[in-house]
Amino acid sequence: MSGLNSYEVVIGLEVHAQLLTQSKLFCGDSIAFGAEPNTQVSPITLAHPGTLPKMNKKAIEFAVKMGLACGSEIERKNYFARKNYFYPDLPKGYQISQHTTPICKGGNIRIKTTEGERGIRLNRIHLEEDAGKSIHDADAENTCIDYNRAGTPLIEIVSEPDIRSAEEAFACVSEIRKLVRYLGICDGNMEEGSLRCDANISVRKKGDTKLGTKVEIKNLNSTRNVKRAIEFEAGRLMDLLEKGEPVVQQTRSFDADTGTTFATRDKEDADDYRYFADPDLTPFHLDNEFIETIRHSIPVLQNERIKKYVEQFHLSGYDAQVLTDEKDLSDYFEKVIASFSPSPAGEGGGMRPKAASNWLLGPVKSWLNENSKEITGFPLAPEQLMKLILLVDEGKVSFSVASARLFPQIVSNPEKEPEEIAREQNLIQQSDTAVLEPVIDKVLEKYAAKVTEYKKGKKGLLSLFVGEVMKQSKGQADPKITNEMLLKKLNS
């Protein structure tokens, strides 16, 4: 094992993100997921003679948006190239991609691991079309082809070989997934194939500067599998070098069931693809106004939100991190606190972010998990949740009653006012001392012997008296006021 510890792994990632356009990169065919095979195709998708492609402007906007968010340099003069590797599931027999002029150059992805925070440099982000889908298990003797996905717009995010562990690779893919979802350019659904990752892996002796022979693991479809595949492959390559056996440059796949990789073909070099400018697509030029318009459309991203939530809303770093992991949850949170009406000075400037955070990370999150929903599927409008929070904040309902009994009723009847439901269910707390006093007196009279014990020093009996008052009031007595009144009477 000491021999293996003398090696380091070097990893570069290629992440393909399917863009959330309505149509394909070079024609108007739909890219909606789940359609019947070969129902979203046209003569252009099927490469009929005489058909000509036309660029999708929205795809170009999305690519520029990603580049700006990553701090990339945006290429003003662009063109598409033909990549002449035979794809059986692309009717043209070649793929249209970008080669010498990627639309975005450089940039970086910030990651956090147990080793700390650092940037992973990007080499490029470029546009290309996706291939169709080969289906090998639908027919016993033939491979079936579904061309629905052929021509779907992708961006390929290519990192430099900066990654040094499976944990860092996991973090990098997770950050890319989070970023494309924040930007609204890709849904990040790896299970449906709208985000896929290829990992280039090599190993070398620690201290060496020359890269080792690399292998590429294709089409990793979850962040967990990215980590598992790299861990296995790094170990395999180190074992080969320890035994003095050669590493063959090749493409491999990952078997998620066994946790192992296997070879699929020897790897081609870029020269083997024979790139040349596509003669059917004119070069396209991006001006400063176009780029700046896109820059201004970028939402506030996670790191900025975390800083705001900690510094302005006084939330913990952990709460801020969890609230901002998904943009939709963060947006919902901000709508909740924005819906509070101004309150007296000293109460957070009219906002109650801690209370809203507690509800979102507590009862709301539990409901979403139990019902397999995202916050976009939560039936309560932010204003309704705010009204529920106010019922607790104003002492009309206790948090325990509100979360356990009132919250489920409100979620089931989102059109009704929370206070109306609370009154119907007799959940409004009684805080009128004139109403509570006879109840408390009756309890103290009933437990006169216990009162004597309390006054002799058994202070733990206070909870007995509080519990009995709550019982006599059918749970409607305000616990705080009840405590105060009991202490006053018991200590007099």
N, C-alpha and C positions, 0 to 999 in steps of 0.2 A: 504493500500500500504506500510505503514511503516513496517508491518510484513514481507512482501516479501523482503524488503531491508536488513533484518537481515540474509538472506541466501547468499551463494555463490555457483556457479555452478562449477563442476569439470568434465573436458572433456578429453577423450583420443580418438585418431583417429586411424583407420585402413584403410590405403589407398592401393588399389590394382592397380598396374600399369602393363598393358599388354606390354610385351617386344617386341621390333622391330626385332625379328628374322624372318627368312623366313619360318620356320617350327615349328611344335609343340614341346612340352617339351620332349616327349619320342618317337616320330616317325617323319617321313618325310612329313606328311601331311601339305599342305599349310595353312596359317592363314590369307590370304588376306581377307580384309573386303568386304562385299557386294555380295559374291558368292551365287548362288542358294542354298537353304537349302539341307543339307546332300550330297553335292558334294565334300566336302573336308574331306572325311573320308576314313579310310582303316581298315583292320582287327584289327590293334592295337587300333585305336580309338574306334572301336566297340567292343573291348575286346573279340574277338573270342578265344576259347580255344586253348592253345598251343602258343599263341603269346607272345612275350617278349618285354618290353620297352627298349629303349636305350637313354642315356642322351644326351641333347643338350648342347654342350660345349659353344656355343655363349651365351646361357641364363645364364650360370654360370659366364661368363666374365662380362655380363651386371649387374648382381647382385653385384659382387665384385666392379665394377665401381661405383655403387650408394653408397655402403658402404664406400668406400674410400673418396668420395666427401662429405659424412656426418660425417667423422671422426670416423667411427665405427671400432671396432676390427674385423678383418677377421678370421673366424673359419677355421683352417687348416684341421681338420678331420670332414668330413661331411657324412651324410647319409639321405636318404628319408624314410618317414614313411607313413603308410596307415592310413587315417583318416576315421573311419568307421561310418560316418553319411550318411544315405541314400540320395543320389542325384538322382532324377528321370531322370535328363538329363546328367548323367554320366553312360555310359553303364556298367562299372565295378561294380557300386553300392558303390564305395568308392572313395575318393580323395587321390591322392599322394601329400604329403606336407612335410614340415620339422617341427619337434617338439622340441626335446631336443637339437638339434644342428643347430640353425639358422645360415645361412652362414655369417651374419653380426650381431654383438652385440653392443648395445649402439650407441653413436653418437648423433647428434642434428641437428635441423633445426633452422636457425636464422630467426626471424620474426620482422617486423616493424609495429607498430600500433600507434594510437593516444596516447597510454600510453608510447611509447618509443620502444626501441629495446631490445630483449632478445632471449635466446635460448630455444627451446622446446626439451626436452630430448627424444631420441628414446630408446625403449626397445629392438627392434630387426628389422631386415629385413630378410625375408626368401623367398625361392622359393616354388612355388606350381603350380599345373595345374588348369586351369579354368574349370568350368562346361559348359555344353551346354546351350541351350536356350529353355525354355518352352513358347509356344505361346498359349494363352488362348482364343483369339478372332478370330482365323482363321476358327474354326468349332463350330457349335452351340452346339454340344454334347460332343466333345472330346478335350483334350489338345494335341496339336501337338508339336513334339520335333525336334529341329534342332541341330544336333551334330557337326556342323562345328566348333564351338568355343570350344568344348570339347577337353581338352588337351593343349590348348593354354598356353604358359609360362607366369606366373605372378611373380612379387615380391610383397610381402605384407609388407608395411612399418608401423610398429606399434609404436605409441608414448606412452610415460608414461602419466599418468593423470595430465599433467602439465598445461593444457589449462584452462583458467578461464573466457572466454567469447566467444560469437559467432563471434565477430570481430577477436579474436586471432585464432579461428578455420579456419575462412575464409582466414586469412593471411597464416596460416600454409599449407593449401591445395594449395593455390596459389603458395607458394614458392616451394613445392614439384613438382607441375606441371611444373613450370619454370625450375627446376633443371633437371628433367628427359628429358626435351626437349633440354636443353643445352648439356647434356651428350649424346644425340642421342640414348637413350635406349627405349624411349616410345614417341609416338606422342602427348600424353596428351589430346587427344580428348575425353572429357567427354560425349559429345552427342552420340558418337559411342560406348561408353562403354569401351574405352581403358584405362580410368582412372576412378576409382569408389571409393567412400568413405563411410565407416561405422563409425558412431559416437557413442561412449559409454558415456552416460551422467548420472550424479548423482548430487544431491544437498545436502548441509549440512549447519548448522548454522555457521556463520562466527566465526572463532576461533577454531572450532572443527578440530581435526586431523584425526578422523576416517571417512572413505569414506561411503557415503550413498549407498542404494540399487540402482544399475545401470540399465538403459535400453539401448538397442542398436537400433539405427536407421540404416537400411540397404540400400545400393545401392543408395546413393545420387549422382546425375549425373551432378551437376554443382556447382561451388564455391558459387554461389548465394543461391542455395537450401541448401547447407551445413549451411550457416548462418541462413536462414529462419527456417529450421527444428530445429536447436538448440535453437533458440529464443523461438519458440513455446513450445518445449518439456521442457525446463527449467522452463518456466512459469507454465506449467501443473503440474510438480513435486512439485514446491513450493506451488501451490494451494492445492495439496493433503496433504502435510505436515501441512499447516496452518489449514486445516479442521480436522486434526488428523486421516486421512485415510492412510492405508498402501500403500507403493509403491511396485508393483509386478515386479520382475526381468523378463523381457520379451524382445522379438524382435519386433520392430515396423517398419512401412514404412511411408514415407512422401507423402502426396497428394499435389502436387505442385499447383493444381487448387484452393484448399481451404486453403492452408497454414497450414494444420493440420497433425498430425500423428495419426496412428491407429495400434492396436496390431495385430500381425500375428501369434505369438506362444510364449509359455513360453520358456525362454532361457535355453539351455543346458550348463552344465559346461564342462570343458576340459575332465574330467573323462568319460563323456558320449560318447566321440568320440572313446574311446578304441584304442589309437595310438599304433602301433607296427612297427618295422623296416620292410620295404618292402623287402621280400625275393628275388624278381626278379631284384633288383637294388643293385649293389655292392656299398659299401662306396667309396667316392672319396676324395682324399687328394690334397690340394693346396700347392705348394711350393713357396718359396720366389720369385724366378725368375718369375713365372707366375703372382704373385700379383704385383711385381714392374713393369712388362711390361704394365699391365693395368693402374697402377698409372701414368705412363708417357704418356698415351694416353688421359688423362683427359684434356679438353680444359681449357683455362683461363675462370674462372667463373665470374658472374656478379659483385660481390663486388670488385674483383681485377680490372675489366674493369672500373668501376665507378671511382675508385681511380686514375687510369691512365688518364682517360679523364679529370678529374678535375685538377690534378697536372701537367700532361704533355701537354695536349691539351688546358688547361685553359677554359674549358667549365663550365657552371653553373651546380650545383648539379642536378637540375631538368632535364636539357638537357641530362646529362650523364645517369640519371635513365631511361628516356624514350628510349634513343638510345639502352640501354643494356637490356631492358625488354625481348626482343626476340633476341636470339643468331644470327639468320639469318640477322636481321637488323643491328646488331652490326658488324657482319662480312662484310656486304656490305659497311658500313660506313668506316671501316678500309681499305678496298680495294680502295675506292674512294680517301682517303687522301694519300694512298701509291702510287697512280698512278700519283700524281703531280710530275713534274720534279723539281730538286733543284732550289731554287730561292735565291736572295741575302739575306745576313744575316739580321735578324730582321723581317723576314716574317714567323716565326714558323718553321725554319729549312727546308723549302721547302714544308711544309704541310699547308693546309688551313682548319683546322678542324672546325672552327666556320662557315665558308661559307658552308662546306659540311653538317654540322649539320642543318643549317637554311634551306637548300634545302630538306634534308631528312624529317625533322619535319614539313616542310611547303608544298610546291607543291607535293613532292613525296608521303607524307603521305595522302594528300587529294586525290590524284589519286588512291591510293590503297584502301582507304575507299569507294570512289565512284564506284569502279569497283569490290569491294568485293574480293580483291587479297591480298596475302601475298607478302613480298618483293621478294620471290623466283619466283613469277609470274610477276615481273616487267620487261618490255621488254628492258630497257636500261642497258647495261653493265656499271659497275662502271667507266670505262675509258671514256665512252661517257658522263656520267654525269659530270665527271671532266672537260671535254672540254667545256661543257655548263657553268660551274662555272667560268672557265677561261675567257670566252667571257665577262662576267660581271665584273670580277676582273680587266681585262685589259681595261675596259671602252668602249669596242666595242658595247655592248648592255646594256641597263639599266636593273636593276633587274625586274622592273614592266613589261617591254616589254618581257624580257626573260621568266618570269613565266607565264604571261597571254597569250602571242602570240606564242613565240618560243617553249616553253616546249611541248605544245600539238602536234605541228608539228614533233618534234624530237621523241616523244614517238610513234607516228604513223609511223615514218620512221626511226627505230633504226639503220638501216644499213648505213644511210647517215651521213656525217659529220655535226655537229651542225653549224659550220661557213658557210658551203655551203648552208644550208637551210636558215640561217639568211640573206645571200646575195641575194638568190633567192626571199625572201620575202621583200627585201629592209628594213631590220631591223637594219643594221649596223649603229651605231651612227657616226655622222660627228663631228670630233674633230679638223679638220684643221681650224685654225683661219682665214687663207686667204679666205677660202670658206664661213665661217660664218659671217665675217665682213660686206660684202655688204647686207646680209639678215638683220642683226641687224640694220645697218644704215637705211635701208628702213623702218623697223618697227618704229624706233625713229622718222623718218621724218613724217610717217603717223600719229603718235600720239604726235605731237609736243606740243599740249596744255597740254597733260598728263605729258610730260617731264617737262614742266614748273611747274606743280603742284607738281611733285616729288621733284624738287629742292627746293620748298618752304616748304617741310617737309612731304608730303604724301608718305612715304617710302613703304607703302603697295602696291603701284602701280607697284612695281618691278615684282610681279607675273603676272600682265597683260602683261608686255613686254616679259617675258619669255614664257608665253603661246602663244603669237602671233608669236614669233620666232619658236617655236615648230610646230605651225600650218603651217607657211610658208615653213618650211623645211620638212614637211610631217612626223614629229616625229623623224627625224634623227639627229637633233642637240643634241650634248652632253650637258645635262642640267647643269653640273658642269661648263664646260668651258663657256657656254652661260651666266650663272650667273656672272662669273668673268669678262667677256668682257662687259656686260651691266653695272655692277657697275663701272668699270673703266671709261666708256664713260659718265655715268650719274653724276659721282662725279668729273669730270674734269672741 
